[in-house]
Amino acid sequence: MLALFDLDNTLIDRSAGLEQWARRFVHSRSLPQEAEIVICDWLRERAHPEDFVDLGATLGLIDDPSDLWHEYVDGVARSVRCFPGTREGLEALRGTGWAIGIATNGAGDIQRAKLAATGLTPLFDGICVSGEVGARKPERRLFEAAATECGASLSAGGWMIGDNPETDMGGARAAGLRTLWVANGREWADGLRKPDVMVPGIVEAIEVLRGTTV
């Protein structure tokens, strides 16, 4: 059976990692405290090298944008942490014969740096990053590529586990996967089609999968 996992704010706490890095960055550059808010708002949903052209200018920095990007990659990778129980749960899931993969939006260097820094890389049969395949969730092609990386096919079914109702749940449903939403303290938005399963966190999500045979 195939299980595809989102990365940011599903397996790792990207929001907290971004805030920690922004705080250190602002302090190291002697920027005003409100710059933390600017940085986090700018990069909260997505971060790519080109974002640092305008962000650097907004903050009044003279650094080369590529240098700022690499500083961000290194700093955030060192700041992010897995949600408690993530690694242990994934190891247990692999032990029951599941093929597990990553299906994540983002640039390849930052996503792979976060996986490496948290020790998650070797736990996955396949890792698919949108910036490396030229397709983003909710596009079907991203899910197809992730399944292929795991030696599987969407036609055989499987699960998508994530925190984003549109890109993770909506995209996976359209691709023929069952959907498992990780709430992490949020409520499901009224008016949206509900996922197959909703759970409080990643530990509960993995427990659902371990009890699933179809």
N, C-alpha and C positions, 0 to 999 in steps of 0.2 A: 504494500500500500504506500502511496505517495503522500507526503506532507510537506507543503511549501510554507515557509515562514517569512513574514516581513521582518526587517531588522530593527529600524528605529522606533522606539517607544512600544515595541512588542517584546523583543528579547533584551534590548539594552535601553537604558534611560537616557536617550539623546537630549531631551530637554534639560535635564539637570547637568549633563556634561557640557552642553553649550553655555549654560549660565555660569558654570565654574570657570570655563575658559575665558569667557567675556570679562568676567570680574578680574582675572589675573592679567589679561591683555590690557584692560583700561588702566589698571594700577601700574603696569610696567611702562606704559607710554605717558603716564601722568595726565590722562584725559579726564574730563569732568565725569562725575558719577553717572550722569544721565546718558553718557555714551554706552553704558551697558545695555540700556533699554533699546537704544538705536540698533546696536549690533544684534541683539536677540530677536527683535522684530524683523530685521532684515533677513536673517538666516534661519528663522524658526521653521519655515516650511520646506525649504530646500537651500542648498549651498553649492555653487559651482565656481570655478576659477574666475569667470567673467563677472561674477557678482562683486568681486573685490576691487574692480575698477571704480565703480561708483561709490561703493562703501568707503574705500580709502579716501576718495575726494570729499565725501560728506563729513568724515572725521578729521579732515585737514591734514592727512598723512602724506608724506612724500615718498613713502616706500613703493618699490615696484609691486604692482598687484600680484604678480606671480610669487613674490616673496611672502606677501601677506597670506596668500592661499596655502603655501607650504607650512607657514607658521600655524595657520588654522588646522590643517590636517594633523600635524604633529600634536598640537595642544589638545584638540578635542579627542583624538584617539587615546591620549593619556588620561583624559578626564572621564570618559564614559565608563559605566559599570553595568554589568548584567543585573537584571532583576533577580532577587533571591530565588534560588532553586532552579534557575535556568539551565546551567550546565548539567547538573545532576539529572534533571528531567530529560534533557536531550539524550544523554548517555543511556538512560533507561529505555527511551523510545527506540533508539538504534538497536538495543539488545533484544527487542521483540520483533525485529525484522523489517521495520519501516525504512523506506528510502526517504531521507529528509534533505531538503534543500532550502536555499535562501532565494527569495525573489524580492529584490529591493530597488527602489528608485534612488538615483544619486550618481555621483562621479565615482569611477572605479577606485581611485587612490584613497579617498577618504573612507569609503565603505569597507574596503579590504583592510585598511589600517585599523578600523574599529574592531573588525572581526579578529584580527591578529592580536590586538592589545588585550582583548577580553578572553582570549584563549578559545574562541568558538570555532575558528577555521577548521580544525581537524574533525569536528563533529558532524560535518555536512558532506553528503555525497556529491552535491553540486552547489555552486554559488553563481547566481546570475544577477548582474548589476546593470541597470538600465543604460548607464553611460558607456558601457562596453558593448552592448548589443544593438543600440540605436532604437530602442523601443522602451516605453515607460508604462507601468501600470496606470490605467486599467487596460492597456492594449493587450489583446490576446497573445501577440507575438512574444511578449515578455514571459508570460506563463508557459507558453510552449517551449521557449528556450530553457527555462528553469527545469521543466520536466525532463527535457532531453539531457541536460547536464546530470540529472540523477539517474539516467538510464531508463526513464519511464516515458509514458505517453499520456496526454490529456484524455485520450479516448478510453483509457483504462480507469479513469476517475481519480479521485484523491481529495485532499483537503487543502484549503488556504487558511492560514492563521495570521491575523493582523489586527491593527487598531484603527485603520482608516475605512470608514463606511463606503466611500466611493471607489477609491483606487484598489483597495484590498478586497473588500467584500463584493462590491458591484462588478469589478473586473473579473474576479475569480468565478462568480456565478455565471457570467456571460461566457466564460471559457469552459464551463461544464464541471467545475469543482464545487465541492461542498464548502461551506463557509463557517468559520469559527472566529467570532469577534472577541477581542481582549479589551475589556472596558477601561481598566486602569483608572477607576474612579469617576468615569463619565457615564452619562445616560445616553441611550440610543435616541437619536433625533426623531421626533414625530414626523410622520409622512414618508419616511424611508422604508423600503422593504426590509424586513428583518432578516438577519443571517440565520443559518440553520441552528447554530448554537451560540449563546452569549455567556461569557464567563468573566469573573472579576479580574483574573490575572493569568500570566503565562503558566504557572504551576497547574492551575485548574484546567487550562487548555490542554496541556500534555496528558493530564489524567483522563480527560474525555477521549483523546486519541488512543490511549492505551486500552481503553475499554471498548473500542470500536473494532468491528470486524468487517464492515462494509464501507 
